[in-house]
Amino acid sequence: MNMWHPPRAGTLSPEAEANVRRIEAIWLECREHFGRGGPFLFGAFSNADAMFAPVVSRFETYRIAVAPVAMRYMNAIRATAPWHLWRSAALEERWVMSGNEPDWPSVPRLYA
């Protein structure tokens, strides 16, 4: 996961597309059945939301299209104070794991 990689849409493999749709289905089901008390999966922010925060980041980086309910959930995650702290710290990182980025060895940065 790389929060300073400029967002850009790409082509998903059928397997990746299936994974995205499964995650989206999980989010929608949780919101529908348990999330009426707030904007997160189970209403109030929980460990489940913390676990899915990196997925929200990935969907953002690769501009993954999701249903409006899933986008509202993603926006709720991105509006939290912990998200902003995490993102600020991530944008300060200068190291890259060798060969671990899709654009390796020239890895673009959102902010230089």
N, C-alpha and C positions, 0 to 999 in steps of 0.2 A: 504494500500500500504506500502510495506516495501522494501526500496532500499538496505538494507544490508542483506537481505535473499539470501543465495546462489542460483543462477539460477538452475532450474531443470525442466525437462519436466514432465508433468503429463497427465493423461487422462481427457479429457474434457467431460462434460455431453453433450448430444445433444443440449440442450439449450445454453450452453456456446459456443459450436462450432458454432451455428447459429449466436450468437452475435459477435463472432470473425469475421466471414465471412461478416457480415453486416458492421462492422467497416472497414474492409479491402476494401469492395466495395465503401464505402464513400470516403476513402482515394484515391482509384484508380480513381474514378469519378472526384473528385476535382482536382487531379493532371492532368488528361487528359484534362479537360475543362478549368481550370483556372490557372494551375500551371506552365505554360511554361516559366514564367519569373524568375524562381528560384526553389530551391529544396523543398519548403514548399507547403502546400495544395493550397494556392492561389498565389504561386510564392514567394513573400516576406513573412517573418515571420509575423504572425498575431495572434489575439486573438484565432482563431480556433486552431492554433498550440499549444498555451499555454494550451488550454483546453484539447487537446489530449496528452500532455506530460505525464500525469499519466498513460494513456493507453499504451503508448510506454514503460513505466517502467514495467507495468504488463506483457506485451507481452515478454519483456526481461527476467523478473523473472521466468516466466513459459515456456520460450523457445517456444513460439508460432510460428509455421511455417507460413510464409506469402509469397506472391508473390514477385518477385524481385523489382518491383516498390514500393511496400509497405515497403520493407526492406531498400531501398534507402531513403525513407522518414524518417523512424525510425533513420537511421544513421545520417541524416541531423539534426534531433531534438537533438540527443545525442552529436552532434558536437558543439552545441551552448554554448556560455559562461554562459547563465543562467542555462542551464542543469548542467554544471560542478559545479556551485555554489550551486545549489539545492542538487545535489548528495553529495557534500562534507559535507554540513550541515546535510543531512540525515544520513550519515555514522557516524556522531558524536553523534547522538541520542542514549540514553541508555535505555529508557523506552519502555515498550511494553504494549499495551492495553490488559488487562486480557481477555483471551478467544477469542481474535480477530485475531489470527494467526492459520494457518492450523496445525502447529506442537505444539500448546499449550499443556502443559506448557513449554516444552523444545524447545525454538526457536533458530535454528542455525543462526550463523552470518557469513557473508562473510568475515569479518575481526574481529578478537577477540579484 
